[in-house]
């Protein structure tokens, strides 16, 4: 009953947008039972179950969410419990009181954990702020979820491939591909030094034993401007990218990088391709990207969204494109 709520909690969904109806229904049923039995056993058990599915969950003990988020969650939970004629569980009060006594304004980072299935989850160290250390790459952006879901839905196609991800950021899509799709080798790339540092940390933190996954993973700094102009030895069967189309000045270098990576390789029956997930924020920027693709002899096809896997907010429409070289 609480699993969906747990998934959104660990994805650090704003507490005001969590599905509190599930919690309220559970509290209401427990309160009615206690009124019949003349005690508060069920309400205490209910609060304990909520804690075990969230704050006391093993995932939160290993990969803790930011304390400022836990504070907000416990405050909202207390407000829900106070509607009923019962005491607040002592653990709820203790944890909340401890956080009230701290200066949480200085909290900058923490984990977000995305639960894929019963045996697979990805825990990412992320900054709370959208912009931090002069970059937007220290948190997961919306299109990354769509790209990761596309990878899961197309895992048989990706298996055994050499994959490069551009603009990996915190690493959600690339790590999903690594854990779920068994590529032969996957390289996650970004450029900002702080992003690379965080990306390396997240890869190490989530890396499974190679012999189990059958895959290898690497992190590499990649400057699109330099890469698109100079000779290089990077090759891929499949290129992945999400939320990389946001700055018109970078588009020529992004497309130039795609041109190089998508050059047909010898002795291969299948042409390399790129899967790019773009959040539709600015139509002009997106049209500039598509126009640049055509100018550089790259063709694109619009793909359907894959089935939803991740607990996340989906505030903006996202387009997914498959891009290939236009052969003469």
DOBA-556552 format. One record per residue (C-alpha): x, y, z. Coordinates in steps of 0.2 Angstrom, whole numbers, plus 2048, in hexadecimal, padded with zeros to 3 digits. Example, Ala and Ser with C-alpha at 12.3 -4.5 7.8 and 13.67 -1.06 7.14 Angstrom:
2
83E7EA8278447FB824
end
This chain:
328
80080080080E80C80481A8077F68158147EA8168217F882781A7FD82D81C7EA82882E7E98308327FB84182B7F68408357E583F8447F082E84A7E982985A7F28208558018118607FC80F8557ED8108447F58018397F57FB83D8077EA8358047F28248067F98298177E983181C7DF8228187EA8178227EA8238317D78248307D58118307E180F83E7D881C8487C78148467CE80384C7D680B85B7C581485F7BD80285F7CB7FA8697CD8098767E080B8737EC8138677F58038617F080484F7F581784D80681385580880584980280F83A80F81D83E81C81084081880882F81981982782A81D82F83180C82982B80F81783482081783F82882484481782C84580E81C85680581985980F80985781F81386381982087081581386D82380686583181185983E80985E85080E85985482084F86381A84485781084284B81F83D85A82A83086081D82984E81C82884B82F82085C83181285782481084682C80E84D83E8008598377F784A8307F88408407F384F84B7E184E8427DE83E84C7DC83C85F7EC8338627FE83786780C83985A81882A85A82782E86483382A85682A83784B82C84485883E84085C84484184A83A85184784085985785285585285085D84184886D84885787085386386F84486787D83786087582886288481D87487F81986F86E81287486D7FF87485B7FB86E84A7FE86883A7F68598367EB8558247E884B81E7D984480D7DC8438037CB83D7F27D183E7E77E18507E47DE8567F47D58588067DB8638147D78698207E58708317DF87983E7E887184E7E28718607E78608677ED8638787E385F8777D086E8827CD87D87E7D88908817D688C88A7C688487B7BD8738737BB87A8627BA87A85D7CD8688587CD85D84C7C28538557B584284F7AF84784879D85383C7A68458327AD83D83079B84E82B79485181E7A284081779F84381678C85380C79184980079C83C7FD78F84A7FA7818567F078C8577E277F85C7EE77286A7F677D8717E57838837E377D8857F477689280277988981178088E82378388382F78D88584278A88184E79887F8407A587D84C7B487A8427C48798327BA86782B7BB8658267A887681F7A68768157B686480F7B286B8097A187A8017AA8707F87B78617F37AC8677F179A8787E879B8817F278E8927EC78A89A7FC78F89280D79489B81E79689382C7A089983D79B89784F7A18A285E7A18A18697B18AE8637BE8A18627CC8958587C28A384C7BD8A884A7D08968467D589383B7C68A28307CA89C82F7DC88B82A7D789281D7CB89D8157D888F8167E588380C7D988F8017D088A7EF7D08977E07CE89C7E07BC89B7CD7BB8887CE7C08837DC7B488E7D77A68927E97A38A07F67A689D8087AA8A98187A98A782A7AC8B08377A08B184979F8AB84F78D8AB86178689F8617778A88707708B98677708B285676B8A885D75C8B88657558C68597588CA8477558C583B7628C48287668B382776E8A781B76589681576988880A76387B81576C87C82777387082C78186C83E78785F84779085B85979486B85F78A86186A77E85F87A78886C88678286C88C77087E89077188287E77587887676888587775989186E76588586176B88085D75989285D75489585076188784675B88D84674989E83F74F89783275A88A82C74D89782A73F8948197388A080C73E8A87FF7338A37ED7338937F173C8827ED7358797F974187C80B74087F81475087081F75786C82B76485D82C77085B83E77684D84378384985578383E85E78F83386B78583787B78E83B88677F83488276E84088D76584F88476D84887376984587875785687F75585D86E75B85386574E85887174086A86F74586885C74486185D73286F86972D87C85C73387484E72986C84673985A83F73884F83E74783F83474B83383875983182976682382577182682678482A81578D81F80F79B8218197AB82D8117B88348207C282B8297D082E83B7CB82584B7C682184D7B481D8607B38228637A082085979082F84F78A83384A77983F83B77584883A76485282D75C86083575186982C74487583173586D83572587682A719878830707
end
